[in-house]
């Protein structure tokens, strides 16, 4: 999705004819989906790290 949004943006930026033909939604929708995926993946990694740190520092853990 990110690649599609980036390619369409670069083509539209350097070609005035393409700028008129490329609909904004063709860039907005894939870009939005890719950003949501990036946010979710980052949040998942952060949550995983917090859980791992909390598990490692658990004083009740005998192992």
PDB file with SEQRES, HELIX, SHEET and CRYST1 records, atoms N, CA, C and O in Angstrom:
SEQRES   1 A   63  UNK UNK UNK UNK UNK UNK UNK UNK UNK UNK UNK UNK UNK          
SEQRES   2 A   63  UNK UNK UNK UNK UNK UNK UNK UNK UNK UNK UNK UNK UNK          
SEQRES   3 A   63  UNK UNK UNK UNK UNK UNK UNK UNK UNK UNK UNK UNK UNK          
SEQRES   4 A   63  UNK UNK UNK UNK UNK UNK UNK UNK UNK UNK UNK UNK UNK          
SEQRES   5 A   63  UNK UNK UNK UNK UNK UNK UNK UNK UNK UNK UNK                  
HELIX    1 AA1 UNK A    2  UNK A   14  1                                  13    
HELIX    2 AA2 UNK A   16  UNK A   21  1                                   6    
HELIX    3 AA3 UNK A   24  UNK A   56  1                                  33    
CRYST1    1.000    1.000    1.000  90.00  90.00  90.00 P 1           1          
ATOM      1  N   UNK A   1       0.816  -1.193   0.000  1.00  0.00           N  
ATOM      2  CA  UNK A   1       0.000   0.000   0.000  1.00  0.00           C  
ATOM      3  C   UNK A   1       0.862   1.260   0.000  1.00  0.00           C  
ATOM      4  O   UNK A   1       0.570   2.237  -0.691  1.00  0.00           O  
ATOM      5  N   UNK A   2       1.922   1.211   0.788  1.00  0.00           N  
ATOM      6  CA  UNK A   2       2.812   2.368   0.831  1.00  0.00           C  
ATOM      7  C   UNK A   2       3.460   2.609  -0.526  1.00  0.00           C  
ATOM      8  O   UNK A   2       3.579   3.750  -0.972  1.00  0.00           O  
ATOM      9  N   UNK A   3       3.877   1.529  -1.175  1.00  0.00           N  
ATOM     10  CA  UNK A   3       4.520   1.666  -2.491  1.00  0.00           C  
ATOM     11  C   UNK A   3       3.565   2.270  -3.509  1.00  0.00           C  
ATOM     12  O   UNK A   3       3.963   3.118  -4.308  1.00  0.00           O  
ATOM     13  N   UNK A   4       2.314   1.843  -3.484  1.00  0.00           N  
ATOM     14  CA  UNK A   4       1.324   2.395  -4.423  1.00  0.00           C  
ATOM     15  C   UNK A   4       1.152   3.889  -4.189  1.00  0.00           C  
ATOM     16  O   UNK A   4       1.179   4.677  -5.135  1.00  0.00           O  
ATOM     17  N   UNK A   5       0.975   4.277  -2.932  1.00  0.00           N  
ATOM     18  CA  UNK A   5       0.786   5.692  -2.616  1.00  0.00           C  
ATOM     19  C   UNK A   5       2.007   6.518  -3.003  1.00  0.00           C  
ATOM     20  O   UNK A   5       1.871   7.612  -3.550  1.00  0.00           O  
ATOM     21  N   UNK A   6       3.210   5.992  -2.718  1.00  0.00           N  
ATOM     22  CA  UNK A   6       4.425   6.732  -3.052  1.00  0.00           C  
ATOM     23  C   UNK A   6       4.619   6.879  -4.560  1.00  0.00           C  
ATOM     24  O   UNK A   6       4.972   7.956  -5.042  1.00  0.00           O  
ATOM     25  N   UNK A   7       4.390   5.808  -5.295  1.00  0.00           N  
ATOM     26  CA  UNK A   7       4.558   5.872  -6.756  1.00  0.00           C  
ATOM     27  C   UNK A   7       3.569   6.859  -7.367  1.00  0.00           C  
ATOM     28  O   UNK A   7       3.950   7.679  -8.202  1.00  0.00           O  
ATOM     29  N   UNK A   8       2.304   6.786  -6.960  1.00  0.00           N  
ATOM     30  CA  UNK A   8       1.315   7.718  -7.498  1.00  0.00           C  
ATOM     31  C   UNK A   8       1.639   9.160  -7.133  1.00  0.00           C  
ATOM     32  O   UNK A   8       1.441  10.066  -7.943  1.00  0.00           O  
ATOM     33  N   UNK A   9       2.130   9.375  -5.932  1.00  0.00           N  
ATOM     34  CA  UNK A   9       2.483  10.736  -5.519  1.00  0.00           C  
ATOM     35  C   UNK A   9       3.651  11.267  -6.334  1.00  0.00           C  
ATOM     36  O   UNK A   9       3.617  12.413  -6.782  1.00  0.00           O  
ATOM     37  N   UNK A  10       4.697  10.448  -6.537  1.00  0.00           N  
ATOM     38  CA  UNK A  10       5.851  10.891  -7.314  1.00  0.00           C  
ATOM     39  C   UNK A  10       5.486  11.129  -8.776  1.00  0.00           C  
ATOM     40  O   UNK A  10       5.944  12.099  -9.380  1.00  0.00           O  
ATOM     41  N   UNK A  11       4.673  10.260  -9.341  1.00  0.00           N  
ATOM     42  CA  UNK A  11       4.257  10.451 -10.736  1.00  0.00           C  
ATOM     43  C   UNK A  11       3.447  11.740 -10.858  1.00  0.00           C  
ATOM     44  O   UNK A  11       3.660  12.524 -11.783  1.00  0.00           O  
ATOM     45  N   UNK A  12       2.524  11.958  -9.931  1.00  0.00           N  
ATOM     46  CA  UNK A  12       1.697  13.166  -9.982  1.00  0.00           C  
ATOM     47  C   UNK A  12       2.519  14.429  -9.762  1.00  0.00           C  
ATOM     48  O   UNK A  12       2.227  15.471 -10.348  1.00  0.00           O  
ATOM     49  N   UNK A  13       3.546  14.341  -8.920  1.00  0.00           N  
ATOM     50  CA  UNK A  13       4.342  15.518  -8.628  1.00  0.00           C  
ATOM     51  C   UNK A  13       5.187  15.953  -9.830  1.00  0.00           C  
ATOM     52  O   UNK A  13       5.380  17.151 -10.038  1.00  0.00           O  
ATOM     53  N   UNK A  14       5.682  15.021 -10.608  1.00  0.00           N  
ATOM     54  CA  UNK A  14       6.585  15.352 -11.700  1.00  0.00           C  
ATOM     55  C   UNK A  14       5.900  15.424 -13.059  1.00  0.00           C  
ATOM     56  O   UNK A  14       6.532  15.810 -14.042  1.00  0.00           O  
ATOM     57  N   UNK A  15       4.620  15.061 -13.136  1.00  0.00           N  
ATOM     58  CA  UNK A  15       3.916  15.109 -14.417  1.00  0.00           C  
ATOM     59  C   UNK A  15       2.605  15.873 -14.257  1.00  0.00           C  
ATOM     60  O   UNK A  15       1.672  15.373 -13.629  1.00  0.00           O  
ATOM     61  N   UNK A  16       2.527  17.067 -14.815  1.00  0.00           N  
ATOM     62  CA  UNK A  16       1.285  17.842 -14.704  1.00  0.00           C  
ATOM     63  C   UNK A  16       0.074  17.127 -15.321  1.00  0.00           C  
ATOM     64  O   UNK A  16      -1.048  17.276 -14.837  1.00  0.00           O  
ATOM     65  N   UNK A  17       0.300  16.360 -16.377  1.00  0.00           N  
ATOM     66  CA  UNK A  17      -0.813  15.633 -16.997  1.00  0.00           C  
ATOM     67  C   UNK A  17      -1.324  14.543 -16.057  1.00  0.00           C  
ATOM     68  O   UNK A  17      -2.530  14.316 -15.959  1.00  0.00           O  
ATOM     69  N   UNK A  18      -0.414  13.879 -15.376  1.00  0.00           N  
ATOM     70  CA  UNK A  18      -0.818  12.835 -14.431  1.00  0.00           C  
ATOM     71  C   UNK A  18      -1.503  13.440 -13.215  1.00  0.00           C  
ATOM     72  O   UNK A  18      -2.401  12.828 -12.637  1.00  0.00           O  
ATOM     73  N   UNK A  19      -1.083  14.641 -12.826  1.00  0.00           N  
ATOM     74  CA  UNK A  19      -1.677  15.316 -11.675  1.00  0.00           C  
ATOM     75  C   UNK A  19      -3.180  15.494 -11.874  1.00  0.00           C  
ATOM     76  O   UNK A  19      -3.960  15.339 -10.935  1.00  0.00           O  
ATOM     77  N   UNK A  20      -3.578  15.820 -13.099  1.00  0.00           N  
ATOM     78  CA  UNK A  20      -4.995  16.024 -13.392  1.00  0.00           C  
ATOM     79  C   UNK A  20      -5.763  14.703 -13.434  1.00  0.00           C  
ATOM     80  O   UNK A  20      -6.965  14.681 -13.174  1.00  0.00           O  
ATOM     81  N   UNK A  21      -5.083  13.609 -13.758  1.00  0.00           N  
ATOM     82  CA  UNK A  21      -5.767  12.321 -13.917  1.00  0.00           C  
ATOM     83  C   UNK A  21      -5.839  11.489 -12.645  1.00  0.00           C  
ATOM     84  O   UNK A  21      -6.783  10.720 -12.463  1.00  0.00           O  
ATOM     85  N   UNK A  22      -4.861  11.631 -11.768  1.00  0.00           N  
ATOM     86  CA  UNK A  22      -4.809  10.800 -10.561  1.00  0.00           C  
ATOM     87  C   UNK A  22      -5.768  11.368  -9.526  1.00  0.00           C  
ATOM     88  O   UNK A  22      -5.649  12.520  -9.107  1.00  0.00           O  
ATOM     89  N   UNK A  23      -6.709  10.543  -9.130  1.00  0.00           N  
ATOM     90  CA  UNK A  23      -7.679  10.943  -8.122  1.00  0.00           C  
ATOM     91  C   UNK A  23      -7.001  10.944  -6.745  1.00  0.00           C  
ATOM     92  O   UNK A  23      -6.171  10.082  -6.455  1.00  0.00           O  
ATOM     93  N   UNK A  24      -7.355  11.898  -5.921  1.00  0.00           N  
ATOM     94  CA  UNK A  24      -6.746  11.989  -4.589  1.00  0.00           C  
ATOM     95  C   UNK A  24      -6.991  10.736  -3.754  1.00  0.00           C  
ATOM     96  O   UNK A  24      -6.148  10.367  -2.937  1.00  0.00           O  
ATOM     97  N   UNK A  25      -8.132  10.078  -3.947  1.00  0.00           N  
ATOM     98  CA  UNK A  25      -8.431   8.877  -3.171  1.00  0.00           C  
ATOM     99  C   UNK A  25      -7.477   7.736  -3.504  1.00  0.00           C  
ATOM    100  O   UNK A  25      -7.236   6.872  -2.661  1.00  0.00           O  
ATOM    101  N   UNK A  26      -6.929   7.717  -4.716  1.00  0.00           N  
ATOM    102  CA  UNK A  26      -5.976   6.670  -5.085  1.00  0.00           C  
ATOM    103  C   UNK A  26      -4.680   6.790  -4.288  1.00  0.00           C  
ATOM    104  O   UNK A  26      -3.958   5.806  -4.127  1.00  0.00           O  
ATOM    105  N   UNK A  27      -4.387   7.968  -3.797  1.00  0.00           N  
ATOM    106  CA  UNK A  27      -3.209   8.173  -2.961  1.00  0.00           C  
ATOM    107  C   UNK A  27      -3.607   8.129  -1.485  1.00  0.00           C  
ATOM    108  O   UNK A  27      -2.876   7.578  -0.662  1.00  0.00           O  
ATOM    109  N   UNK A  28      -4.753   8.702  -1.152  1.00  0.00           N  
ATOM    110  CA  UNK A  28      -5.170   8.816   0.236  1.00  0.00           C  
ATOM    111  C   UNK A  28      -5.489   7.456   0.869  1.00  0.00           C  
ATOM    112  O   UNK A  28      -5.068   7.189   1.995  1.00  0.00           O  
ATOM    113  N   UNK A  29      -6.220   6.606   0.168  1.00  0.00           N  
ATOM    114  CA  UNK A  29      -6.642   5.324   0.750  1.00  0.00           C  
ATOM    115  C   UNK A  29      -5.454   4.396   1.009  1.00  0.00           C  
ATOM    116  O   UNK A  29      -5.316   3.916   2.134  1.00  0.00           O  
ATOM    117  N   UNK A  30      -4.583   4.114   0.023  1.00  0.00           N  
ATOM    118  CA  UNK A  30      -3.431   3.249   0.341  1.00  0.00           C  
ATOM    119  C   UNK A  30      -2.498   3.861   1.377  1.00  0.00           C  
ATOM    120  O   UNK A  30      -1.945   3.144   2.210  1.00  0.00           O  
ATOM    121  N   UNK A  31      -2.318   5.169   1.334  1.00  0.00           N  
ATOM    122  CA  UNK A  31      -1.469   5.828   2.318  1.00  0.00           C  
ATOM    123  C   UNK A  31      -2.031   5.718   3.725  1.00  0.00           C  
ATOM    124  O   UNK A  31      -1.285   5.508   4.682  1.00  0.00           O  
ATOM    125  N   UNK A  32      -3.339   5.859   3.853  1.00  0.00           N  
ATOM    126  CA  UNK A  32      -3.991   5.740   5.151  1.00  0.00           C  
ATOM    127  C   UNK A  32      -3.887   4.319   5.684  1.00  0.00           C  
ATOM    128  O   UNK A  32      -3.600   4.116   6.864  1.00  0.00           O  
ATOM    129  N   UNK A  33      -4.117   3.341   4.827  1.00  0.00           N  
ATOM    130  CA  UNK A  33      -4.021   1.949   5.252  1.00  0.00           C  
ATOM    131  C   UNK A  33      -2.605   1.619   5.701  1.00  0.00           C  
ATOM    132  O   UNK A  33      -2.418   0.948   6.717  1.00  0.00           O  
ATOM    133  N   UNK A  34      -1.616   2.080   4.962  1.00  0.00           N  
ATOM    134  CA  UNK A  34      -0.229   1.783   5.343  1.00  0.00           C  
ATOM    135  C   UNK A  34       0.150   2.470   6.647  1.00  0.00           C  
ATOM    136  O   UNK A  34       0.880   1.892   7.452  1.00  0.00           O  
ATOM    137  N   UNK A  35      -0.327   3.683   6.872  1.00  0.00           N  
ATOM    138  CA  UNK A  35      -0.024   4.366   8.127  1.00  0.00           C  
ATOM    139  C   UNK A  35      -0.713   3.686   9.307  1.00  0.00           C  
ATOM    140  O   UNK A  35      -0.124   3.586  10.383  1.00  0.00           O  
ATOM    141  N   UNK A  36      -1.946   3.217   9.127  1.00  0.00           N  
ATOM    142  CA  UNK A  36      -2.625   2.486  10.191  1.00  0.00           C  
ATOM    143  C   UNK A  36      -1.883   1.197  10.529  1.00  0.00           C  
ATOM    144  O   UNK A  36      -1.754   0.838  11.699  1.00  0.00           O  
ATOM    145  N   UNK A  37      -1.400   0.508   9.509  1.00  0.00           N  
ATOM    146  CA  UNK A  37      -0.607  -0.710   9.748  1.00  0.00           C  
ATOM    147  C   UNK A  37       0.663  -0.394  10.515  1.00  0.00           C  
ATOM    148  O   UNK A  37       1.038  -1.132  11.425  1.00  0.00           O  
ATOM    149  N   UNK A  38       1.328   0.694  10.158  1.00  0.00           N  
ATOM    150  CA  UNK A  38       2.558   1.076  10.855  1.00  0.00           C  
ATOM    151  C   UNK A  38       2.277   1.406  12.317  1.00  0.00           C  
ATOM    152  O   UNK A  38       3.045   1.021  13.199  1.00  0.00           O  
ATOM    153  N   UNK A  39       1.188   2.113  12.577  1.00  0.00           N  
ATOM    154  CA  UNK A  39       0.837   2.458  13.953  1.00  0.00           C  
ATOM    155  C   UNK A  39       0.502   1.201  14.749  1.00  0.00           C  
ATOM    156  O   UNK A  39       0.945   1.057  15.889  1.00  0.00           O  
ATOM    157  N   UNK A  40      -0.274   0.292  14.163  1.00  0.00           N  
ATOM    158  CA  UNK A  40      -0.639  -0.944  14.857  1.00  0.00           C  
ATOM    159  C   UNK A  40       0.584  -1.818  15.136  1.00  0.00           C  
ATOM    160  O   UNK A  40       0.711  -2.380  16.224  1.00  0.00           O  
ATOM    161  N   UNK A  41       1.470  -1.934  14.169  1.00  0.00           N  
ATOM    162  CA  UNK A  41       2.681  -2.728  14.382  1.00  0.00           C  
ATOM    163  C   UNK A  41       3.574  -2.118  15.456  1.00  0.00           C  
ATOM    164  O   UNK A  41       4.138  -2.842  16.277  1.00  0.00           O  
ATOM    165  N   UNK A  42       3.705  -0.802  15.457  1.00  0.00           N  
ATOM    166  CA  UNK A  42       4.505  -0.127  16.469  1.00  0.00           C  
ATOM    167  C   UNK A  42       3.886  -0.307  17.853  1.00  0.00           C  
ATOM    168  O   UNK A  42       4.597  -0.576  18.822  1.00  0.00           O  
ATOM    169  N   UNK A  43       2.570  -0.160  17.947  1.00  0.00           N  
ATOM    170  CA  UNK A  43       1.885  -0.356  19.219  1.00  0.00           C  
ATOM    171  C   UNK A  43       2.023  -1.784  19.721  1.00  0.00           C  
ATOM    172  O   UNK A  43       2.208  -2.008  20.917  1.00  0.00           O  
ATOM    173  N   UNK A  44       1.937  -2.740  18.827  1.00  0.00           N  
ATOM    174  CA  UNK A  44       2.096  -4.146  19.203  1.00  0.00           C  
ATOM    175  C   UNK A  44       3.488  -4.445  19.728  1.00  0.00           C  
ATOM    176  O   UNK A  44       3.651  -5.159  20.717  1.00  0.00           O  
ATOM    177  N   UNK A  45       4.486  -3.894  19.058  1.00  0.00           N  
ATOM    178  CA  UNK A  45       5.873  -4.093  19.508  1.00  0.00           C  
ATOM    179  C   UNK A  45       6.100  -3.433  20.868  1.00  0.00           C  
ATOM    180  O   UNK A  45       6.760  -4.007  21.734  1.00  0.00           O  
ATOM    181  N   UNK A  46       5.557  -2.237  21.057  1.00  0.00           N  
ATOM    182  CA  UNK A  46       5.718  -1.545  22.336  1.00  0.00           C  
ATOM    183  C   UNK A  46       5.025  -2.314  23.455  1.00  0.00           C  
ATOM    184  O   UNK A  46       5.577  -2.456  24.546  1.00  0.00           O  
ATOM    185  N   UNK A  47       3.835  -2.805  23.195  1.00  0.00           N  
ATOM    186  CA  UNK A  47       3.105  -3.588  24.191  1.00  0.00           C  
ATOM    187  C   UNK A  47       3.853  -4.872  24.527  1.00  0.00           C  
ATOM    188  O   UNK A  47       3.930  -5.259  25.693  1.00  0.00           O  
ATOM    189  N   UNK A  48       4.398  -5.528  23.523  1.00  0.00           N  
ATOM    190  CA  UNK A  48       5.173  -6.741  23.739  1.00  0.00           C  
ATOM    191  C   UNK A  48       6.391  -6.465  24.616  1.00  0.00           C  
ATOM    192  O   UNK A  48       6.721  -7.251  25.504  1.00  0.00           O  
ATOM    193  N   UNK A  49       7.049  -5.345  24.356  1.00  0.00           N  
ATOM    194  CA  UNK A  49       8.240  -4.987  25.150  1.00  0.00           C  
ATOM    195  C   UNK A  49       7.865  -4.689  26.604  1.00  0.00           C  
ATOM    196  O   UNK A  49       8.571  -5.095  27.527  1.00  0.00           O  
ATOM    197  N   UNK A  50       6.744  -3.975  26.804  1.00  0.00           N  
ATOM    198  CA  UNK A  50       6.299  -3.672  28.166  1.00  0.00           C  
ATOM    199  C   UNK A  50       5.956  -4.956  28.913  1.00  0.00           C  
ATOM    200  O   UNK A  50       6.320  -5.111  30.079  1.00  0.00           O  
ATOM    201  N   UNK A  51       5.259  -5.876  28.249  1.00  0.00           N  
ATOM    202  CA  UNK A  51       4.909  -7.145  28.886  1.00  0.00           C  
ATOM    203  C   UNK A  51       6.161  -7.942  29.219  1.00  0.00           C  
ATOM    204  O   UNK A  51       6.250  -8.525  30.299  1.00  0.00           O  
ATOM    205  N   UNK A  52       7.124  -7.975  28.315  1.00  0.00           N  
ATOM    206  CA  UNK A  52       8.369  -8.707  28.554  1.00  0.00           C  
ATOM    207  C   UNK A  52       9.154  -8.104  29.715  1.00  0.00           C  
ATOM    208  O   UNK A  52       9.700  -8.839  30.537  1.00  0.00           O  
ATOM    209  N   UNK A  53       9.218  -6.769  29.792  1.00  0.00           N  
ATOM    210  CA  UNK A  53       9.926  -6.106  30.893  1.00  0.00           C  
ATOM    211  C   UNK A  53       9.215  -6.383  32.215  1.00  0.00           C  
ATOM    212  O   UNK A  53       9.862  -6.665  33.223  1.00  0.00           O  
ATOM    213  N   UNK A  54       7.893  -6.303  32.209  1.00  0.00           N  
ATOM    214  CA  UNK A  54       7.129  -6.566  33.429  1.00  0.00           C  
ATOM    215  C   UNK A  54       7.298  -8.015  33.873  1.00  0.00           C  
ATOM    216  O   UNK A  54       7.365  -8.294  35.070  1.00  0.00           O  
ATOM    217  N   UNK A  55       7.366  -8.927  32.926  1.00  0.00           N  
ATOM    218  CA  UNK A  55       7.532 -10.340  33.255  1.00  0.00           C  
ATOM    219  C   UNK A  55       8.929 -10.605  33.812  1.00  0.00           C  
ATOM    220  O   UNK A  55       9.084 -11.397  34.742  1.00  0.00           O  
ATOM    221  N   UNK A  56       9.941  -9.954  33.256  1.00  0.00           N  
ATOM    222  CA  UNK A  56      11.321 -10.152  33.722  1.00  0.00           C  
ATOM    223  C   UNK A  56      11.552  -9.559  35.106  1.00  0.00           C  
ATOM    224  O   UNK A  56      12.389 -10.062  35.856  1.00  0.00           O  
ATOM    225  N   UNK A  57      10.830  -8.503  35.458  1.00  0.00           N  
ATOM    226  CA  UNK A  57      11.045  -7.851  36.742  1.00  0.00           C  
ATOM    227  C   UNK A  57      10.009  -8.263  37.784  1.00  0.00           C  
ATOM    228  O   UNK A  57       9.867  -7.590  38.806  1.00  0.00           O  
ATOM    229  N   UNK A  58       9.286  -9.352  37.546  1.00  0.00           N  
ATOM    230  CA  UNK A  58       8.263  -9.824  38.477  1.00  0.00           C  
ATOM    231  C   UNK A  58       8.937 -10.409  39.721  1.00  0.00           C  
ATOM    232  O   UNK A  58       9.632 -11.419  39.615  1.00  0.00           O  
ATOM    233  N   UNK A  59       8.748  -9.792  40.911  1.00  0.00           N  
ATOM    234  CA  UNK A  59       9.405 -10.298  42.111  1.00  0.00           C  
ATOM    235  C   UNK A  59       8.815 -11.623  42.599  1.00  0.00           C  
ATOM    236  O   UNK A  59       9.474 -12.350  43.342  1.00  0.00           O  
ATOM    237  N   UNK A  60       7.593 -11.945  42.197  1.00  0.00           N  
ATOM    238  CA  UNK A  60       6.971 -13.200  42.629  1.00  0.00           C  
ATOM    239  C   UNK A  60       7.402 -14.385  41.794  1.00  0.00           C  
ATOM    240  O   UNK A  60       7.046 -15.525  42.095  1.00  0.00           O  
ATOM    241  N   UNK A  61       8.161 -14.128  40.753  1.00  0.00           N  
ATOM    242  CA  UNK A  61       8.591 -15.194  39.853  1.00  0.00           C  
ATOM    243  C   UNK A  61       9.742 -15.957  40.479  1.00  0.00           C  
ATOM    244  O   UNK A  61      10.764 -15.362  40.822  1.00  0.00           O  
ATOM    245  N   UNK A  62       9.590 -17.281  40.635  1.00  0.00           N  
ATOM    246  CA  UNK A  62      10.636 -18.097  41.243  1.00  0.00           C  
ATOM    247  C   UNK A  62      11.668 -18.581  40.227  1.00  0.00           C  
ATOM    248  O   UNK A  62      12.751 -19.020  40.613  1.00  0.00           O  
ATOM    249  N   UNK A  63      11.348 -18.506  38.940  1.00  0.00           N  
ATOM    250  CA  UNK A  63      12.223 -19.062  37.926  1.00  0.00           C  
ATOM    251  C   UNK A  63      13.168 -18.078  37.424  1.00  0.00           C  
ATOM    252  O   UNK A  63      13.983 -18.392  36.556  1.00  0.00           O  
TER     253      UNK A  63                                                      
END                                                                             
